[in-house]
Amino acid sequence: MLRIFTDTAANVPPHLLEQYHITAMPLTYLLDGQPTELVGHDYYEAMRKGAEVKTSLVSPALIRDTMESALKDGDDVLYIAISGGISGTCWSAELMAEELRGEYPDRMIRVLNTCGASLGEGLVVLEAAKMLEKGCTADEIIRQAEENCGRMRQFFMVDDLKYLRRGGRIGRITALAGTMLSIKPIITFSDDGQLQSIAKVRGRRQVQDKILELLRARF
């Protein structure tokens, strides 16, 4: 049997994780220096309140132990991961998978780099889980998941530039000028899964119009 794994960056609701028997590995973050499990709402609320937050990848030891538990039960493993361009979790999972392949040569262990995150990653995970429930083979599920990752396009805006400044992605002057002029950068994932600014517009309404324009241009 195939077991599907992902990480909490996929933002799959707990009831769907339970319904489709998906295992979500917890990313963590440092909240004012204290390690905390990454929960979307709590994470962003802490940032809004001015807390110092730094994200961290899933523990390699936890990835290995959790995948090995499935392998010992005779199951194959498919790990659908957050983009390797913004987190080391995907590469860490692949490293652990390579070790386990040597110890369990009769089992299939695959790590899929979605080159996405959040809803985009989560939709790939849920489609794979639904196919598994319908009785599709592992090869069929992986092939479709890879195709979904290739077609996926994510566009989003950052409402407050100070978080980009904190992360070192833009300078202080750029952040200040952008905030004063109400400039909203539209961000997407590049082909290799890294974040990139694809457009800059003023005001929320123009953001919506621009994202629709970008989507129509691609589909």
Contacts in CASP RR format, 6 or more apart in sequence:
PFRMAT RR
TARGET T0000
AUTHOR 0000-0000-0000
METHOD contacts of the structure
MODEL  1
MLRIFTDTAANVPPHLLEQYHITAMPLTYLLDGQPTELVGHDYYEAMRKG
AEVKTSLVSPALIRDTMESALKDGDDVLYIAISGGISGTCWSAELMAEEL
RGEYPDRMIRVLNTCGASLGEGLVVLEAAKMLEKGCTADEIIRQAEENCG
RMRQFFMVDDLKYLRRGGRIGRITALAGTMLSIKPIITFSDDGQLQSIAK
VRGRRQVQDKILELLRARF
1 74 0 8 1.000
1 75 0 8 1.000
1 76 0 8 1.000
2 75 0 8 1.000
2 76 0 8 1.000
2 77 0 8 1.000
2 78 0 8 1.000
2 108 0 8 1.000
2 132 0 8 1.000
2 138 0 8 1.000
2 141 0 8 1.000
3 21 0 8 1.000
3 23 0 8 1.000
3 70 0 8 1.000
3 75 0 8 1.000
3 76 0 8 1.000
3 77 0 8 1.000
3 78 0 8 1.000
4 20 0 8 1.000
4 21 0 8 1.000
4 22 0 8 1.000
4 23 0 8 1.000
4 78 0 8 1.000
4 80 0 8 1.000
4 125 0 8 1.000
4 128 0 8 1.000
4 129 0 8 1.000
4 132 0 8 1.000
5 22 0 8 1.000
5 23 0 8 1.000
5 24 0 8 1.000
5 25 0 8 1.000
5 66 0 8 1.000
5 67 0 8 1.000
5 70 0 8 1.000
5 77 0 8 1.000
5 78 0 8 1.000
5 79 0 8 1.000
5 80 0 8 1.000
6 12 0 8 1.000
6 22 0 8 1.000
6 23 0 8 1.000
6 24 0 8 1.000
6 25 0 8 1.000
6 79 0 8 1.000
6 80 0 8 1.000
6 81 0 8 1.000
6 121 0 8 1.000
6 122 0 8 1.000
6 125 0 8 1.000
7 24 0 8 1.000
7 25 0 8 1.000
7 26 0 8 1.000
7 27 0 8 1.000
7 58 0 8 1.000
7 81 0 8 1.000
7 82 0 8 1.000
7 89 0 8 1.000
8 24 0 8 1.000
8 25 0 8 1.000
8 26 0 8 1.000
8 27 0 8 1.000
8 37 0 8 1.000
8 38 0 8 1.000
8 39 0 8 1.000
9 27 0 8 1.000
9 38 0 8 1.000
9 82 0 8 1.000
9 87 0 8 1.000
9 89 0 8 1.000
9 117 0 8 1.000
9 118 0 8 1.000
9 121 0 8 1.000
10 24 0 8 1.000
10 80 0 8 1.000
10 82 0 8 1.000
10 117 0 8 1.000
10 118 0 8 1.000
10 120 0 8 1.000
10 121 0 8 1.000
10 122 0 8 1.000
10 125 0 8 1.000
11 40 0 8 1.000
11 118 0 8 1.000
11 119 0 8 1.000
11 121 0 8 1.000
11 122 0 8 1.000
12 22 0 8 1.000
12 24 0 8 1.000
12 122 0 8 1.000
12 125 0 8 1.000
12 126 0 8 1.000
16 22 0 8 1.000
16 126 0 8 1.000
17 23 0 8 1.000
17 24 0 8 1.000
20 126 0 8 1.000
20 129 0 8 1.000
20 130 0 8 1.000
20 132 0 8 1.000
20 133 0 8 1.000
21 129 0 8 1.000
22 125 0 8 1.000
22 129 0 8 1.000
23 66 0 8 1.000
23 70 0 8 1.000
25 58 0 8 1.000
25 62 0 8 1.000
25 63 0 8 1.000
25 66 0 8 1.000
25 89 0 8 1.000
26 37 0 8 1.000
26 38 0 8 1.000
26 58 0 8 1.000
26 62 0 8 1.000
27 37 0 8 1.000
27 38 0 8 1.000
27 55 0 8 1.000
27 56 0 8 1.000
27 57 0 8 1.000
27 58 0 8 1.000
27 82 0 8 1.000
27 87 0 8 1.000
27 89 0 8 1.000
28 35 0 8 1.000
28 36 0 8 1.000
28 37 0 8 1.000
28 38 0 8 1.000
28 55 0 8 1.000
28 56 0 8 1.000
28 58 0 8 1.000
28 59 0 8 1.000
29 35 0 8 1.000
29 36 0 8 1.000
29 38 0 8 1.000
29 43 0 8 1.000
29 53 0 8 1.000
29 54 0 8 1.000
29 55 0 8 1.000
29 56 0 8 1.000
30 36 0 8 1.000
30 52 0 8 1.000
30 53 0 8 1.000
30 54 0 8 1.000
30 56 0 8 1.000
31 46 0 8 1.000
31 51 0 8 1.000
31 52 0 8 1.000
31 53 0 8 1.000
32 51 0 8 1.000
32 52 0 8 1.000
32 53 0 8 1.000
33 52 0 8 1.000
33 54 0 8 1.000
35 56 0 8 1.000
36 42 0 8 1.000
38 55 0 8 1.000
43 53 0 8 1.000
46 53 0 8 1.000
47 53 0 8 1.000
47 163 0 8 1.000
55 87 0 8 1.000
57 87 0 8 1.000
57 88 0 8 1.000
57 89 0 8 1.000
57 92 0 8 1.000
58 89 0 8 1.000
58 92 0 8 1.000
58 93 0 8 1.000
60 92 0 8 1.000
60 95 0 8 1.000
60 96 0 8 1.000
63 79 0 8 1.000
63 89 0 8 1.000
63 92 0 8 1.000
63 93 0 8 1.000
63 96 0 8 1.000
64 96 0 8 1.000
64 99 0 8 1.000
64 100 0 8 1.000
67 77 0 8 1.000
67 79 0 8 1.000
67 96 0 8 1.000
67 97 0 8 1.000
67 100 0 8 1.000
67 109 0 8 1.000
68 100 0 8 1.000
68 104 0 8 1.000
70 76 0 8 1.000
70 77 0 8 1.000
71 77 0 8 1.000
71 100 0 8 1.000
71 104 0 8 1.000
71 107 0 8 1.000
71 109 0 8 1.000
74 107 0 8 1.000
75 107 0 8 1.000
76 107 0 8 1.000
76 108 0 8 1.000
76 109 0 8 1.000
76 138 0 8 1.000
77 97 0 8 1.000
77 107 0 8 1.000
77 108 0 8 1.000
77 109 0 8 1.000
77 110 0 8 1.000
78 110 0 8 1.000
78 112 0 8 1.000
78 128 0 8 1.000
78 138 0 8 1.000
78 141 0 8 1.000
78 142 0 8 1.000
78 145 0 8 1.000
79 93 0 8 1.000
79 97 0 8 1.000
79 109 0 8 1.000
79 110 0 8 1.000
79 111 0 8 1.000
79 112 0 8 1.000
80 112 0 8 1.000
80 114 0 8 1.000
80 121 0 8 1.000
80 122 0 8 1.000
80 124 0 8 1.000
80 125 0 8 1.000
80 128 0 8 1.000
80 145 0 8 1.000
81 87 0 8 1.000
81 89 0 8 1.000
81 90 0 8 1.000
81 93 0 8 1.000
81 111 0 8 1.000
81 112 0 8 1.000
81 113 0 8 1.000
81 114 0 8 1.000
81 121 0 8 1.000
82 89 0 8 1.000
82 90 0 8 1.000
82 114 0 8 1.000
82 116 0 8 1.000
82 117 0 8 1.000
82 121 0 8 1.000
83 90 0 8 1.000
83 113 0 8 1.000
83 114 0 8 1.000
83 115 0 8 1.000
83 116 0 8 1.000
83 117 0 8 1.000
83 121 0 8 1.000
83 189 0 8 1.000
83 193 0 8 1.000
83 194 0 8 1.000
84 90 0 8 1.000
84 91 0 8 1.000
84 113 0 8 1.000
84 115 0 8 1.000
84 193 0 8 1.000
85 115 0 8 1.000
85 192 0 8 1.000
85 193 0 8 1.000
85 194 0 8 1.000
86 116 0 8 1.000
86 117 0 8 1.000
86 193 0 8 1.000
86 194 0 8 1.000
86 195 0 8 1.000
87 117 0 8 1.000
90 111 0 8 1.000
90 113 0 8 1.000
93 111 0 8 1.000
94 111 0 8 1.000
97 109 0 8 1.000
97 110 0 8 1.000
97 111 0 8 1.000
100 107 0 8 1.000
100 109 0 8 1.000
101 107 0 8 1.000
101 109 0 8 1.000
108 138 0 8 1.000
110 142 0 8 1.000
112 124 0 8 1.000
112 142 0 8 1.000
112 145 0 8 1.000
112 146 0 8 1.000
112 149 0 8 1.000
113 149 0 8 1.000
113 193 0 8 1.000
114 120 0 8 1.000
114 121 0 8 1.000
114 124 0 8 1.000
114 149 0 8 1.000
114 152 0 8 1.000
115 149 0 8 1.000
115 150 0 8 1.000
115 152 0 8 1.000
115 189 0 8 1.000
115 191 0 8 1.000
115 192 0 8 1.000
115 193 0 8 1.000
116 149 0 8 1.000
116 152 0 8 1.000
116 154 0 8 1.000
116 189 0 8 1.000
116 193 0 8 1.000
117 154 0 8 1.000
117 189 0 8 1.000
118 154 0 8 1.000
119 154 0 8 1.000
120 152 0 8 1.000
120 154 0 8 1.000
123 148 0 8 1.000
123 152 0 8 1.000
124 145 0 8 1.000
124 148 0 8 1.000
124 149 0 8 1.000
124 152 0 8 1.000
127 144 0 8 1.000
127 145 0 8 1.000
127 148 0 8 1.000
128 141 0 8 1.000
128 144 0 8 1.000
128 145 0 8 1.000
131 140 0 8 1.000
131 141 0 8 1.000
131 144 0 8 1.000
132 141 0 8 1.000
136 144 0 8 1.000
153 188 0 8 1.000
153 214 0 8 1.000
153 215 0 8 1.000
153 218 0 8 1.000
153 219 0 8 1.000
154 188 0 8 1.000
154 189 0 8 1.000
155 186 0 8 1.000
155 187 0 8 1.000
155 188 0 8 1.000
155 198 0 8 1.000
155 211 0 8 1.000
155 214 0 8 1.000
155 215 0 8 1.000
156 186 0 8 1.000
156 187 0 8 1.000
156 188 0 8 1.000
157 184 0 8 1.000
157 185 0 8 1.000
157 186 0 8 1.000
157 187 0 8 1.000
157 204 0 8 1.000
157 207 0 8 1.000
157 211 0 8 1.000
158 164 0 8 1.000
158 184 0 8 1.000
158 185 0 8 1.000
158 187 0 8 1.000
159 184 0 8 1.000
160 179 0 8 1.000
161 170 0 8 1.000
161 174 0 8 1.000
161 175 0 8 1.000
161 178 0 8 1.000
161 179 0 8 1.000
161 183 0 8 1.000
161 185 0 8 1.000
162 175 0 8 1.000
162 179 0 8 1.000
164 170 0 8 1.000
164 175 0 8 1.000
164 185 0 8 1.000
165 171 0 8 1.000
165 172 0 8 1.000
165 174 0 8 1.000
165 175 0 8 1.000
169 195 0 8 1.000
177 183 0 8 1.000
181 202 0 8 1.000
182 202 0 8 1.000
182 203 0 8 1.000
183 200 0 8 1.000
183 201 0 8 1.000
183 202 0 8 1.000
184 200 0 8 1.000
184 201 0 8 1.000
184 202 0 8 1.000
184 203 0 8 1.000
184 204 0 8 1.000
184 206 0 8 1.000
184 207 0 8 1.000
185 197 0 8 1.000
185 199 0 8 1.000
185 200 0 8 1.000
186 197 0 8 1.000
186 198 0 8 1.000
186 199 0 8 1.000
186 200 0 8 1.000
186 201 0 8 1.000
186 207 0 8 1.000
186 210 0 8 1.000
186 211 0 8 1.000
186 214 0 8 1.000
187 195 0 8 1.000
187 196 0 8 1.000
187 197 0 8 1.000
187 198 0 8 1.000
188 195 0 8 1.000
188 196 0 8 1.000
188 198 0 8 1.000
188 214 0 8 1.000
189 195 0 8 1.000
189 196 0 8 1.000
190 196 0 8 1.000
198 214 0 8 1.000
199 210 0 8 1.000
199 214 0 8 1.000
201 207 0 8 1.000
201 209 0 8 1.000
201 210 0 8 1.000
END
